[in-house]
Amino acid sequence: MEKEQNNGGQQINPNQTFIIQQQEAKKSNGIGTAGFVLAIIALFLSWVPILGWILWALGLIFSFVGVFRKPKGLSIAGLVISCIALIVLVVVIGAIATAIRLG
């Protein structure tokens, strides 16, 4: 085999094959992540009447939309947390209604 020299004095094999490996970009689901975060915030702020309801609705919607994209993990977790937050919201509304009726 013939080897050529380049300007730096290094030997180059003209039949050499270079393999370039590119790392795959990590896929993310921004909508699903946003739904998950909003669902967690809604769960902790569910005792605040209007704010908890708005955050719950946004978390539910974003998580639902995120379920149709990949990866689905945080979207599904957001849906589960939104369902738990809905139960807490119903209990809070019931407590407020009972307090008003008895008050």
Residue pairs with C-beta under 8 A, 6 or more apart in sequence:
1 13
1 15
2 14
3 11
3 12
3 13
4 11
4 12
4 14
5 11
5 12
6 12
27 70
27 71
28 71
29 66
29 69
29 70
29 71
29 72
29 74
29 75
31 62
31 65
31 66
31 69
31 75
32 62
32 63
32 65
32 66
32 67
32 69
32 71
32 72
32 73
32 74
32 75
32 78
33 66
33 74
34 62
34 66
35 58
35 59
35 60
35 61
35 62
35 63
35 64
35 65
35 66
35 74
35 75
35 78
35 79
35 82
36 59
36 63
36 66
36 74
36 75
36 77
36 78
36 81
37 59
37 78
38 55
38 58
38 59
38 62
38 78
39 56
39 59
39 60
39 63
39 77
39 78
39 79
39 81
39 82
39 85
40 59
40 81
41 55
41 59
42 52
42 55
42 56
42 58
42 59
42 81
42 82
42 85
43 81
43 84
43 85
43 88
45 51
45 52
45 55
46 52
46 56
46 85
46 88
46 89
46 92
47 92
49 92
49 96
52 85
52 89
52 92
53 89
56 82
56 85
56 86
56 89
59 78
59 81
59 82
59 85
60 78
60 79
60 82
60 86
62 78
63 75
63 76
63 77
63 78
63 79
63 82
64 75
64 79
65 75
66 72
66 74
66 75
66 78
67 75
67 76
67 79
69 75
